Amino acid sequence: MTQKMFHMAPILNVPKSIREDDTICCNKQEHVEHKERENKEGNGDLIFGAIDDEKPSREKLNEKSSSIDEGIHLPIDGECTTSSISTVDDECDNILPITEGDRLFNLVVHLKSISGKNSNEQDVGMSNFRVKHRLHRHSKTNTLGHWKEAMKKTFHLKDPWEDFKIDHYPEEIVICHEFDPIKRTWHTSQITVKIESKPFAHGSMRECFRLKQLSIFSTNQDWDRSSNYIAKRYIDDVPMARYFDDVMMQMTTKLWAAHYNQHNPPKKVDIIQMSVLEFKDRAGRPYYHLERFIDGNYIKYNSNSGFVCDDTLRHTPQAFSHFTFEASCHEQIVVDIQGVGDLYTDPQIHTNLGFEYGEGNLGIRGMALFFSTHECNPICKRLNLTSFDLSPGEHERHTQQHALSPSYASNLSAQTACRGSEEPLKGFSKFCSLFRQLRSSSSSISEDDSDGYVSETSSITPATAPILEHRLSLPQPELLTTTLSDENLPLSSLKKIKLPLVLTASLNSPSPDSSSCSQSHFNFNMEDLYNAQTPNNYGDSHRPSSVMLEKTEMRKFEETSAGYEKYESILGQIHLEMCKCYQVGRFSELGSEEFDEESAFFHLEQAAELCIKEAIFILAKVYLDLPRDLLSHYRSTDQVNQINKGLNLMIRASQLCETEANLYLAQLFDNGVEGSLESDWKQAVEYYEKYIHIRENESNIINEDSETNESGQTNSTHNGIPFHDHHDTVARLATLYKTGGHNLLCNYQKAGDLFNKAAEMATAAMKGRLANKYYMSAEEAYSLEPEEEGEDS
């Protein structure tokens, strides 16, 4: 039976008065035909019928108004939107269809013609659909049915831990400590849990227990609907602070994940929420870490010691670690990336200071181990991260390792592809951001002891001055028993940390007789340190991983800073640490004592390029073939102008306050080098005097400390040699003044004074015969003084 096709727009839920006014102008014949067809078809299911052929009259109408053909916008790519059809039930029986002859239909067409289009929507002609009467009621009924069906399937899902009978264990009310990484505060609450009595898995440091937590919104004790969690406990006894320190670290990495996601990488990453459980009703009030159970394939992508998983080619985990290094201005790097997909857990943060965030923080060495195996991938490049400098031999080894990896043998490639919408990091940041923040925020605090734990000390200044003591921020023990409180747990009293900062006027060449670098100190607590290491404090700038770019930025900073506090480049320290790793066999084959000396020397040169004092000093010894501990048997292949290179580097080390460099320079100018350097006693005297002055000042400082301390420290310098054992250096300086020559004028008075000083030092060193010899030399020097000057004396 052939029926006249009737085209309609979607039914709109409009006020009744408007409908009545508009329906008066409807075509009565079309309305009657619509009613007849509706009665015949009945109240069936919702029907959207697309009509393939258009009537000529419709084509003419479409030519007059293109907006009718444009119709309504429907989403593509499977996106869900709310229907434009009303869902009000009380007037559904009175809703009438809107036809193309209606004024309201023309109004809708006009509004559509002046409205914007969404690029993610597909235009579908309004006239290409017919809508049955009361379709909104059927649509709502069907939607509710789908939701009910989905809820049924959800409730019938099997608990993956059903066979372990965790609900048979006794209930325990515990205190949950949660850390807010934004406000840097702790919050406590009470929760009800059931936990296994024996661990189901364990690692090298912690063991894992299955745990069920009852929802705080649950009105009845329905453990069948409880959530699955993993509780972790340290196998060995550790201080309470370790648990809170781990939570602070994991929540800080969660901030870094959010910062990484802001740059729109191909795949977003996240860190599992972590908190501390305190079992207040158990003996000893034990602590556990609490994380949600994540079902899936657990993969360790990299470790805190340079391991990289070759079985699965993933770009995102490695790019995320590299991102945190540059975005934190080289002061932090997030490693030990592991988890299910890109939902990570148990990460580790290495810092340039080396003592925060537990024993897993390997400091500069940990950063060096990461870059020893890292190769930048397309995500790194899209985020404007720069490649870390490696030697040709290291690049060759990376190529060989790729050829042996299972992914390479299977001809697999990473599936993640950059879309071109990534937002790269912006310009380079200034130096010393962390210390400048600490100095600005440092304040006086209590000297009371804390319940924190002390990690290994770390050198943080060019003079490698150790930090002797530090404490961690954690809730006070007496406040750990609070119940159902949303108040912040105040941080415990913390001991001050004193950081010596080397001050230099400039890196430009000072005179060799300039005084030793002065030191200033400022105090800060661990709370200031943790707060300064959040992503918000670094902004959207970064520091490059490339030596060339880093060196360029250092020069710009020197040109714009007349006087500033000098800190050694962290990137340079990483290169020096890589050289040391080669020396100790960290990158050698198992059981082999040989190592790649060329690669070690390459990283030593890179560190020297970035003004690392220790690297400059060692490199100078290499060129001058002086005794050394690092690369002791290495001989440079570049034999041209080796003496001049070594001399210039040694002068540079002296300018950077390397004390021993002054002694080496004095001896070089004193004795000369055959065929390369003539003796210059005037220069030698300047460096001898500078060296003696520095050592004497150190001795006086140590004497003052030994008087205030009951421990009775010995009168020694930092290298363990007492100052009075340097009597031979003082005697040599006296000899130069007594003899004269090589651009140096004789000064018998000064020579006699220095011989007497050398005699006193030899006496203190229990060398009586040598002291008598020095006294005799002093008398001889005084006797050489002109007669008139002697009488005045």
C-alpha positions in Angstrom: 0.0 0.0 0.0 1.5 3.2 -1.2 1.4 6.2 1.2 2.3 9.7 0.6 5.6 10.4 2.2 5.5 13.0 4.9 8.6 14.9 6.0 8.9 16.5 9.4 11.4 18.2 11.6 12.1 17.0 15.2 9.3 17.7 17.6 10.2 20.5 20.0 8.8 20.9 23.5 7.5 24.5 23.4 4.8 26.2 25.5 1.3 25.3 24.7 0.2 28.8 23.7 2.9 29.0 21.0 2.0 25.6 19.7 -1.7 26.5 19.4 -0.9 29.8 17.5 1.4 28.0 15.1 -0.7 25.0 14.4 -3.6 27.2 13.2 -1.5 27.8 10.0 -0.7 24.2 9.4 -1.8 22.6 6.3 -4.9 20.7 7.3 -4.6 18.1 4.5 -1.1 17.2 5.5 -2.2 17.1 9.2 -5.1 14.7 8.3 -2.8 12.4 6.3 -0.3 12.4 9.2 -3.1 11.3 11.7 -4.3 8.6 9.3 -0.8 7.2 8.9 -0.2 7.4 12.7 -3.3 5.4 13.4 -2.3 2.7 10.9 1.3 2.4 12.2 0.4 2.4 15.9 2.7 3.2 18.7 5.7 1.1 17.7 9.3 1.6 18.5 11.2 4.7 17.7 11.9 4.9 14.0 14.3 7.2 12.2 13.9 6.5 8.5 16.4 8.0 6.1 14.7 8.8 2.7 16.9 8.4 -0.3 14.8 10.1 -2.9 13.7 13.7 -2.6 10.6 15.1 -4.2 10.9 17.9 -6.7 9.1 20.2 -4.4 11.6 19.5 -1.7 14.5 20.2 -4.1 13.0 23.6 -5.0 12.6 24.4 -1.3 16.2 23.4 -0.7 17.4 25.7 -3.5 15.6 28.6 -1.8 16.9 27.9 1.7 20.2 26.1 2.0 19.8 26.1 5.8 17.0 23.4 5.4 19.5 21.1 3.7 22.0 21.8 6.4 19.5 20.8 9.0 20.7 19.8 12.5 24.2 18.9 13.6 24.8 15.3 14.6 28.1 14.2 16.1 30.5 11.8 14.4 33.1 9.3 15.7 30.7 7.8 18.0 30.3 10.7 20.3 27.2 10.8 22.5 25.1 14.0 22.8 21.8 14.7 24.5 18.8 14.7 22.2 17.2 17.9 21.1 13.9 16.3 21.8 12.2 17.2 25.0 11.9 14.7 27.8 9.1 16.3 29.7 6.4 13.7 30.2 3.4 15.7 31.5 2.6 17.3 28.1 3.9 14.6 25.8 0.5 13.7 24.6 -0.2 17.3 23.4 3.0 17.7 21.4 2.4 18.0 17.7 4.8 17.6 14.9 6.3 20.6 13.3 6.1 20.5 9.5 7.8 22.6 6.9 4.8 24.8 6.5 4.7 25.9 10.1 5.9 29.3 11.2 7.8 27.6 14.0 9.5 25.4 11.5 10.6 28.5 9.6 11.8 30.0 12.8 13.9 27.0 13.6 15.4 27.1 10.1 16.2 30.8 10.5 17.9 30.2 13.8 19.9 27.3 12.3 21.0 29.4 9.4 22.6 32.0 11.7 24.1 29.6 14.2 27.8 28.4 14.0 28.9 24.9 13.0 31.0 22.6 15.1 33.9 21.1 13.2 33.4 17.8 14.9 29.8 17.5 13.8 28.3 16.2 10.6 25.4 18.0 8.9 22.4 15.9 8.2 19.4 17.3 6.3 16.4 17.9 8.5 14.1 16.8 5.8 15.8 13.4 5.6 14.2 12.1 8.8 10.7 11.4 9.9 9.9 11.2 13.6 7.1 9.3 15.1 4.7 10.9 17.5 5.7 10.5 21.2 9.2 9.3 20.2 10.8 11.1 23.2 8.8 8.9 25.6 10.0 5.7 23.9 13.6 7.1 23.7 13.6 7.7 27.5 12.2 4.3 28.1 14.8 2.6 26.0 17.7 4.7 27.5 16.6 3.7 31.0 16.5 0.1 29.9 20.0 0.3 28.6 21.2 1.8 31.9 19.5 -0.9 33.9 21.0 -3.6 31.8 24.5 -2.1 32.3 24.0 -1.8 36.0 22.9 -5.5 36.1 26.1 -6.5 34.3 28.2 -4.4 36.7 26.7 -6.0 39.8 27.1 -9.4 38.4 30.8 -8.9 37.7 32.9 -11.4 39.6 35.3 -10.1 42.2 38.8 -11.0 41.1 39.7 -11.7 44.8 36.6 -13.7 45.5 38.6 -16.9 45.9 40.9 -15.4 48.5 38.0 -15.0 51.1 39.4 -11.7 52.3 35.9 -10.8 53.7 36.5 -13.6 56.3 39.2 -11.6 58.0 38.3 -9.4 61.0 37.3 -5.8 60.5 39.8 -3.2 61.6 39.3 0.6 62.0 42.5 2.3 60.8 43.7 5.9 60.4 44.4 6.9 56.8 46.9 9.7 56.3 46.6 11.4 52.9 48.9 14.1 51.5 47.7 17.0 49.4 50.5 17.8 46.9 49.0 21.1 46.0 48.6 22.6 49.5 51.5 20.4 50.8 49.4 19.4 53.8 48.4 16.2 55.5 44.8 15.1 56.2 43.5 12.2 58.3 40.4 10.1 58.3 39.2 6.8 59.7 38.3 3.9 57.4 37.2 0.3 57.9 39.4 -2.4 56.2 40.0 -6.1 56.1 43.5 -7.3 55.3 45.2 -10.6 54.7 47.4 -12.0 57.5 50.1 -13.1 55.1 51.7 -11.4 52.2 50.9 -12.7 48.7 54.0 -11.1 47.0 57.2 -9.3 48.0 60.0 -7.4 46.5 63.5 -6.6 47.7 62.3 -4.1 50.2 58.5 -4.4 50.7 55.8 -7.1 50.9 52.3 -6.8 49.6 48.9 -7.7 51.2 45.5 -7.9 49.7 43.1 -5.4 51.4 39.4 -4.5 51.1 38.2 -1.1 52.1 34.5 -0.5 53.0 33.2 2.6 51.2 32.5 5.6 53.4 29.2 6.0 51.7 28.1 2.4 52.5 25.1 2.4 54.9 25.5 -1.3 55.7 28.5 -3.6 56.1 28.3 -5.0 52.6 31.8 -6.3 52.0 30.8 -7.9 48.7 30.7 -4.3 47.3 34.0 -3.2 48.9 36.9 -1.9 46.9 40.2 -3.8 46.3 43.4 -2.3 47.5 47.1 -3.3 47.9 48.8 -2.7 51.3 52.6 -2.6 51.3 54.9 -2.9 54.3 58.6 -2.7 54.6 60.2 -6.0 55.3 62.9 -4.5 57.5 62.2 -2.1 60.3 62.3 1.4 59.0 61.5 4.7 60.7 58.0 5.9 60.5 59.1 8.9 58.4 60.0 6.6 55.5 56.3 5.8 54.9 55.4 9.5 54.8 58.4 10.3 52.7 57.3 7.8 50.1 53.8 9.2 49.9 55.2 12.7 49.5 57.4 11.5 46.7 54.6 9.6 44.8 52.2 12.5 45.1 54.9 14.9 43.9 55.4 12.7 40.8 51.6 12.9 40.3 52.1 16.6 40.0 54.8 16.0 37.4 52.5 13.7 35.5 49.9 16.5 35.4 52.5 18.9 34.2 53.6 16.5 31.5 49.9 16.0 30.4 49.5 19.8 30.0 51.8 19.6 27.0 49.4 17.3 25.2 51.6 14.3 24.6 50.3 11.5 22.5 49.4 9.5 25.6 48.6 10.9 29.0 50.2 9.4 32.1 49.0 9.3 35.7 50.3 8.1 39.1 48.3 6.0 41.4 47.0 7.7 44.6 49.0 6.6 47.6 48.4 7.1 51.4 49.6 5.8 54.7 47.6 3.5 56.9 48.1 3.4 60.7 46.7 0.3 62.4 46.1 2.1 65.7 44.6 -1.0 67.5 47.6 -3.3 66.8 50.7 -3.6 68.9 53.3 -1.1 67.9 50.8 0.8 65.7 52.4 -0.5 62.4 52.2 1.5 59.2 51.4 0.4 55.6 51.2 2.0 52.3 47.8 1.9 50.6 47.2 1.9 46.8 44.2 0.8 44.7 44.5 -2.6 43.0 45.0 -2.2 39.3 44.2 -5.2 37.2 46.3 -5.7 34.1 49.7 -6.5 32.7 52.3 -5.0 35.1 55.4 -3.8 33.3 58.6 -2.1 34.6 59.7 0.3 31.9 62.9 1.6 33.6 64.6 1.6 36.9 66.4 4.0 39.2 69.8 2.5 38.1 69.5 2.9 34.3 67.6 -0.3 33.3 65.3 0.1 30.2 62.9 -2.6 29.2 63.6 -3.8 25.7 60.7 -6.3 25.5 58.1 -3.6 25.0 59.0 -0.6 22.9 57.4 2.3 24.7 58.2 5.9 24.1 56.0 7.5 26.7 57.7 6.3 29.9 61.2 7.3 28.7 60.0 10.7 27.4 58.2 11.3 30.7 61.5 10.8 32.7 63.4 13.0 30.3 60.7 15.7 30.6 60.9 15.8 34.3 64.7 16.3 34.2 64.6 19.3 31.9 61.4 20.8 33.3 62.9 20.8 36.8 66.0 22.6 35.6 68.1 19.4 36.1 67.3 19.3 39.8 65.0 16.3 39.6 64.2 13.3 37.5 61.4 10.8 37.9 62.5 7.2 37.2 61.6 3.7 38.1 58.6 3.9 35.9 56.3 0.9 36.3 52.7 0.0 36.2 49.8 -1.0 34.0 49.8 0.9 30.7 50.5 4.5 31.5 49.1 4.3 35.1 52.3 4.2 37.1 53.1 3.3 40.7 56.2 3.2 43.0 58.2 5.8 41.0 61.5 7.2 42.4 62.8 10.7 42.2 66.5 11.4 41.9 67.5 14.9 43.0 70.8 16.8 42.6 71.1 17.1 46.4 70.8 13.3 46.7 69.2 13.0 50.2 65.5 13.6 49.8 62.9 10.8 49.1 64.5 7.9 50.7 67.5 5.6 50.0 66.3 5.1 46.4 67.4 8.6 45.6 70.8 8.0 44.0 71.3 11.7 43.3 73.7 12.8 40.5 74.7 9.2 39.9 71.1 8.1 39.4 70.7 10.8 36.7 74.0 9.6 35.0 72.8 6.0 35.0 69.5 7.1 33.3 71.2 9.0 30.5 73.7 6.2 30.0 70.8 4.2 28.4 68.4 6.8 27.3 67.9 7.7 23.7 65.6 10.5 22.7 62.5 9.3 20.8 59.9 11.3 18.7 58.0 12.4 21.8 61.2 13.9 23.3 61.7 15.8 20.1 58.1 17.1 19.9 58.3 18.4 23.5 61.5 20.3 22.6 63.7 18.1 24.8 67.4 18.1 23.8 69.6 15.0 23.5 72.2 14.1 26.1 75.7 14.1 24.7 77.2 10.6 24.3 80.5 9.5 22.9 80.7 7.8 19.5 81.5 4.5 21.3 78.3 4.8 23.3 76.2 5.4 20.3 77.7 2.4 18.7 76.9 0.2 21.7 73.3 1.5 21.8 72.9 0.4 18.2 74.3 -3.0 19.0 72.0 -3.4 22.0 69.0 -2.5 19.8 69.9 -5.2 17.3 69.9 -7.8 20.1 66.7 -6.7 21.7 63.6 -9.0 21.3 61.5 -6.1 19.8 64.1 -5.5 17.1 64.3 -9.3 16.3 60.5 -9.4 16.0 60.6 -6.3 13.7 58.3 -4.4 16.1 58.1 -0.7 16.4 56.5 1.6 19.0 52.8 2.1 18.3 52.6 5.6 19.9 52.7 8.3 17.1 53.0 12.0 17.6 49.9 13.8 16.3 51.6 17.2 15.8 49.5 18.8 18.6 52.1 18.5 21.3 53.0 21.7 23.1 56.8 21.9 23.5 58.5 23.4 26.5 59.3 27.1 26.1 62.5 29.1 26.6 65.3 28.2 28.9 65.1 29.1 32.6 67.6 30.9 34.8 70.2 29.1 36.9 69.9 28.2 40.6 66.1 28.3 40.8 65.9 25.9 43.7 68.4 27.7 45.8 67.0 31.1 45.1 63.6 29.8 46.2 65.1 28.4 49.4 66.9 31.5 50.2 63.8 33.6 49.7 61.7 31.3 51.8 64.2 30.3 54.5 63.2 31.3 58.0 64.2 30.5 61.5 62.8 27.3 63.0 63.1 25.3 66.2 66.2 23.4 67.0 64.2 20.5 68.6 64.9 17.0 67.4 62.6 15.3 64.9 61.5 11.8 64.4 62.9 11.7 60.9 65.7 9.6 59.6 69.1 10.6 58.3 70.1 9.5 54.8 73.6 9.6 53.3 75.3 13.0 53.0 75.7 14.6 49.6 78.0 17.2 48.2 76.1 20.1 46.8 78.7 22.9 46.3 81.8 23.4 44.2 83.8 22.8 47.4 81.8 19.5 47.9 80.9 20.6 51.4 78.8 17.9 53.0 75.4 18.5 54.5 75.8 17.0 57.9 72.2 16.7 59.1 68.7 16.9 57.8 65.2 15.9 58.9 62.1 15.0 57.0 58.7 16.6 57.2 56.1 14.4 58.7 53.1 14.6 61.0 53.9 14.8 64.7 53.6 11.4 66.5 51.2 12.7 69.1 48.9 13.9 66.3 48.8 10.6 64.5 46.0 9.3 66.7 43.5 12.0 65.6 40.1 10.7 64.6 38.0 11.8 61.7 39.6 15.2 61.4 40.0 17.2 58.3 42.5 19.5 59.9 46.0 19.7 58.6 48.6 17.7 60.4 51.3 20.2 61.3 54.8 19.4 60.4 57.2 18.5 63.1 60.0 20.7 64.2 62.9 20.4 61.9 66.6 20.9 62.3 68.2 23.7 60.3 70.3 22.7 57.3 73.2 24.9 56.6 74.3 25.2 52.9 77.6 26.8 52.2 77.5 28.7 49.0 80.6 29.7 47.1 80.6 33.3 46.1 82.6 34.6 43.2 82.6 38.0 41.6 82.8 36.6 38.1 84.0 33.7 36.0 86.3 36.0 34.1 90.0 35.4 34.8 90.9 36.9 38.2 94.5 37.4 39.1 96.4 34.4 40.5 97.1 36.2 43.7 93.4 36.9 44.5 92.2 35.7 47.8 90.3 32.4 48.2 86.7 32.3 47.6 84.5 33.4 50.4 81.6 31.4 51.7 78.2 32.4 53.0 75.6 30.2 54.6 71.9 30.2 54.8 69.5 27.9 56.7 66.4 26.2 55.6 64.3 23.3 56.6 63.2 20.2 54.7 59.7 21.6 54.3 61.1 24.5 52.3 63.1 22.1 50.2 60.1 19.8 49.4 57.9 22.8 48.6 60.5 24.3 46.3 60.6 21.1 44.2 57.0 21.2 42.9 56.4 21.8 39.2 54.7 25.1 39.8 57.9 26.6 41.0 59.6 25.9 37.7 57.0 27.3 35.4 57.0 26.2 31.7 60.7 26.8 31.0 63.4 24.2 31.1 67.1 23.6 31.0 68.6 21.8 28.0 70.4 18.4 28.2 72.9 19.4 25.6 76.3 20.7 26.7 76.5 23.2 23.9 73.2 24.8 24.7 73.9 24.7 28.4 77.2 26.4 27.9 75.6 29.1 25.7 73.0 29.8 28.5 75.8 30.0 31.1 77.7 32.6 29.0 74.5 34.7 28.6 73.9 34.5 32.4 77.5 35.6 33.1 77.2 38.6 30.7 74.0 39.8 32.4 75.2 39.2 36.0 77.9 41.4 37.4 78.0 39.5 40.6 76.2 36.3 41.5 76.4 33.2 43.6 78.2 30.6 41.5 76.8 27.0 41.4 78.3 24.3 39.4 76.3 23.1 36.5 74.2 20.0 37.4 74.5 18.8 33.8 78.3 19.0 34.1 78.2 17.1 37.4 76.3 14.3 35.6 79.0 14.1 32.9 81.7 13.9 35.6 79.8 11.2 37.4 79.5 9.2 34.1 83.3 9.4 33.9 83.6 8.0 37.4 81.1 5.2 36.6 83.4 4.1 33.8 86.4 4.2 36.2 84.7 1.8 38.7 83.5 -0.6 36.0 79.8 0.3 36.2 79.5 0.2 32.4 82.0 -2.7 31.9 81.2 -6.3 31.1 80.7 -8.5 34.1 84.1 -9.7 35.4 86.1 -7.4 33.2 88.5 -4.8 34.7 88.8 -2.9 31.4 86.6 0.0 30.6 86.0 2.4 27.7 88.6 5.1 28.5 87.8 7.2 25.5 84.1 7.5 26.5 85.2 8.3 30.1 87.6 11.0 28.8 84.8 12.3 26.6 82.5 12.9 29.6 85.4 14.4 31.5 85.8 17.0 28.8 82.1 17.7 28.7 82.1 18.3 32.4 85.1 20.7 32.1 83.3 22.6 29.3 80.6 23.3 31.9 83.1 24.7 34.4 83.1 21.8 36.8 86.1 22.5 39.0 87.0 18.9 39.7 86.8 18.0 36.1 88.9 20.9 35.0 91.5 20.0 37.7 91.6 16.3 36.6 91.7 17.2 32.9 94.7 19.5 33.6 96.5 16.6 35.3 95.8 14.4 32.3 97.4 16.8 29.9 100.3 17.6 32.3 100.7 13.9 33.1 100.5 14.4 36.8 99.6 11.8 39.4 95.8 11.3 39.7 93.2 8.8 40.8 90.7 9.2 37.9 91.9 7.9 34.5 95.4 7.3 36.1 96.7 5.4 33.0 95.0 7.3 30.3 97.1 9.2 27.8 95.4 11.7 25.5 95.7 11.0 21.8 96.0 14.8 21.2 99.7 15.4 21.8 99.7 18.9 20.3 100.2 21.7 22.8 99.4 19.4 25.7 101.5 21.4 28.2 99.8 24.7 27.3 96.3 23.1 27.5 97.2 21.6 30.9 98.6 24.9 32.2 95.6 26.9 31.1 93.2 24.3 32.7 95.2 24.4 35.9 95.0 28.2 36.0 91.3 27.9 35.5 91.0 25.5 38.4 92.9 27.9 40.6 90.4 30.6 39.6 87.6 28.3 40.6 89.1 28.0 44.1 90.8 24.6 43.7 93.4 24.9 46.4 95.8 22.1 45.2 95.9 23.7 41.8 97.8 26.6 43.3 100.5 24.3 44.5 100.8 22.5 41.1 101.1 25.9 39.3 103.8 27.1 41.8 105.8 24.0 41.1 105.4 24.3 37.4 106.6 27.9 37.3 109.3 27.0 39.8 110.9 24.1 37.9 109.6 24.7 34.4 109.0 22.1 31.7 111.8 21.2 29.3 111.0 22.4 25.8 107.6 23.8 26.8 107.7 26.1 29.8 110.5 28.2 31.2 110.9 28.8 34.9 109.2 32.0 36.2 109.9 32.4 39.9 107.8 35.6 40.1 104.7 33.6 39.1 105.8 30.7 41.3 106.1 32.9 44.4 102.5 34.3 43.8 101.0 30.8 43.7 103.1 29.5 46.6 101.9 32.4 48.7 98.3 31.9 47.7 98.5 28.2 48.6 100.1 28.9 52.0 97.5 31.6 52.8 94.6 29.2 52.0 96.0 26.4 54.1 96.8 28.6 57.0 93.2 30.0 57.0 91.8 26.4 57.0 94.1 25.5 59.9 92.8 28.4 61.9 89.2 27.5 61.2 89.8 23.9 62.3 91.5 25.1 65.5 88.5 27.2 66.4 86.1 24.3 65.8 88.3 21.9 67.9 88.2 24.4 70.8 84.4 24.5 70.7 84.0 20.7 70.3 84.9 18.3 73.0 85.8 15.7 70.4 89.2 17.2 70.0 89.6 17.1 66.3 93.1 17.0 64.9 94.7 20.1 63.2 94.3 19.0 59.6 93.1 20.2 56.3 90.3 18.7 54.2 92.7 16.2 52.6 94.0 14.9 55.9 97.4 16.5 55.8 98.2 18.7 58.8 99.2 22.2 57.9 102.5 22.0 59.8 103.5 19.2 57.4 103.6 21.8 54.7 106.8 23.2 56.2 108.7 22.2 53.0 106.5 24.4 50.9 107.2 27.4 53.1 110.9 26.6 53.1 110.9 26.4 49.3 109.2 29.9 49.1 111.9 31.2 51.4 114.6 29.7 49.2 113.2 31.5 46.1 113.3 34.9 47.9 116.8 34.2 49.2 118.2 33.1 45.8 116.4 35.3 43.4 116.4 35.1 39.6 113.9 34.1 36.8 112.1 37.5 37.1 112.2 37.5 40.9 114.2 40.0 43.0 115.9 38.8 46.2 114.2 39.7 49.5 116.5 38.4 52.3 114.4 39.8 55.1 111.3 38.0 53.8 113.4 34.9 53.2 114.6 34.9 56.9 111.0 35.3 58.2 109.8 32.4 56.1 112.7 30.1 57.2 111.8 30.8 60.8 108.1 30.0 60.1 109.2 26.8 58.4 111.3 25.9 61.5 108.3 26.4 63.8 106.1 24.2 61.6 108.8 21.5 61.5 109.0 21.6 65.3 105.3 21.1 65.5 105.7 18.1 63.2 108.2 16.6 65.6 111.2 17.1 63.2 113.8 18.8 65.3 116.8 18.4 63.1 115.0 19.9 60.1 113.8 22.7 62.3 117.4 23.5 63.3 118.4 23.5 59.6 115.6 26.0 58.9 116.8 28.3 61.8 120.3 28.3 60.4 119.0 29.2 56.9 117.1 32.1 58.5 120.2 33.4 60.1 122.1 33.1 56.8 119.3 35.0 55.0 119.4 37.8 57.5 123.1 38.1 57.2 122.8 38.7 53.4 120.8 41.8 54.0 122.7 45.0 53.2 124.5 46.6 56.3 122.4 49.8 56.6 119.2 48.0 56.2 120.4 45.5 58.8 121.0 48.3 61.4 117.5 49.7 60.7 116.1 46.2 61.2 
